[in-house]
Amino acid sequence: MKMRYDAFYPGQVWLDTEGKRIQAHGGSVIYVDGTYYWYGENKEKTDGKNGIWTWGIRCYASTDLYNWEDKGLIIEPDLEDEKSPLHPTCMIDRPHIIYNRYTRKYVCWLKIMNKDGTQSETILTADAILGPYTIVRTNLRPLGMSAGDFDLVVAEDGKAYYYFERVHSELICADLTEDYTNVTGYYSTHFPQPYPPYVREAPAHFQRNGLHYIVTSGPTGYLPNPSEIAMAKTFHGPFTVLGDPHPYDVSHTSYHSQISCVFKVEEKDDLYIAMADRWAPGYMELPYERYAGWFAKYFNPANVKLRRTEGRQEAQALAIPSDSGLNTSVADYVWLPFRFDGDKPILEWADRWTL
């Protein structure tokens, strides 16, 4: 059954133009020649039991942002080589694609969670947004660090930046090389924390009125937690923390979701959309009041001593691990528009909203 939408419905099942669930998780949107492309992890086969983590990277196209046509797998799984970072059992997360106007290449970075517990990057390039993509670098440990969730940003002058979580430590902003396939060695550090759940992950960068914003979440597996947004005047900061951009969410779970990307709508002067995954919609039936109380308690900056003594142990006990066997093939999406109170971005819930 073909579908046609005329609005956004956050948290509800979102189908493509052929009536199938959209599979672009941990994803981003890129605008190319009048068309929006939404790409992300294809979780259609990830039932939590068969060992499949990601079945390639899928992409969708739209001109109105409501209705998305499936363009297929732009990065296919490698079914032959179990050691390949593209093998379905390999833990591929959060693809990000940027365009290099000098090399005329689309450059895709993939976060790979290795079986030894470390994390690294695989980089691919293509001549067109829909591919084909070719691997140009594997097992990259940028700056010699174990690199977690990340975002890629291209400045107006063509210089590119790589924001990533130095796993369970701090957030790094690193300059990319001219071809966008490596780091130069110049970097800055931000938001240092002693351990999860206070370390910041899942960075999503956007710019508005000359200011730089970074939205992050705490590392609590698939269990959602309060987002945090920070602001700076340059790519490398220093950043000022503005607090949770979901101030009216009484559950303290970022509306039961995790933001993966913030993008500006090209046809609008001041419309920025935060796109997020609701990784575990079925878990909303659990007593979230319990989690909400825990987050309000341990994410309260006033409870520093409590956080140091009890927070880490309880965080590990409450979190839904990323390898918990969760059926993420039925994960949903939460897209919401930012409104701005001066320079402070705010996300308010809406069951339905339009451009």
C-alpha positions, 0 to 999 in steps of 0.5 A: 500500500503506497503512503502519502503524508502531509505532516510529521507524526513523532514517535509513530510508525513512519512508512516509505512511499511503498508502505514499508518501515523506513530503515535509516537509524542513527541517520542524517539528512543531506541536501543535494540539488533540490532533494533531501537524502535521509540515510542510516543503519538498515535494521530490517533484519536486526531482530535481536536474536540472529546476530545481525547488527546492521544490514548495510546503509539504506538511503531515502529521497524526498522533496517535501521531508514528509514522504520518502522514496526508498533508494535502496542500499547505498552501502551493501553488507559484505556477506563473504568476509566475516572480518570485513567491517561491512559484515552484518555481524559487525557493529556498524553505527551512525553513518555520516556523509559529507561532500568534498567540493575540491575532490568532488567526492562524497565521503562516508564515515562509519563507526565500528564497534570492534569485538575487542571492545575498542572502536574505530572508523571505516571511511568510504568515498563515492562520486554520487550520493547514492554510490557506489561507495568504495572503502578507502580506509579501515581500522582508523583510530583517530589521534590514537583514540578509541572513537565512539559516536560522531558527527561530521561538519563542513564549514563555508570555506570547505574545511571539515571537522570531526566531533567524536566521543573519546569513549567514556572520557570526553568529546573531541573536535578534530580537523579533517584532512583536505580529502576528509578521509583522516584527521590532521592532528589538530584537535580540542577537548570538551565536556570531560567526565569521569565515567558513564552515564555523564560522558557525552556521546551522540554529538549533533552539530548545527550552526545558526546566526554565527553560533555553533551548537552541539547536542549530546546524550549520556551513554546509557545503552538503548535507555534514553536520557536527558539530552544536553546542548552547548553553544560556542562561537567557533568550531573548537569552542569553548562551549557553554552548556545551556542545559536540556533542550527538552525542558518540558519533558517530565520523563527526562528521556528526551521524549524517549529518544536519542538525537542523531542529527540536526539539519536546516530546512533549505526553504525556510529562513530559521527552521532546524529539525532534530531527528532522533531514534526511539530505539526501544518503543516497546520498553515504553510499557515498562515503568519509565517513572522509575527511570525518570526518577533516577535520571532526575536524581543522578543527572542533577548537577547539585548531586555531585557526591551522590553521582560519584558514589552511587551513579555509576553502579545504578547506571549500569544496572538500569541501562538497556545495553546496546547488545541486549538482543533488542529488536531494533527493526521496529525502532521508530523516529522522533523528528521535532522542530527547534524553537529559539528563546533568544539563542537557546534552542528548545524542543517541544513535543507535538503529536503532529506538526507541519513545515 
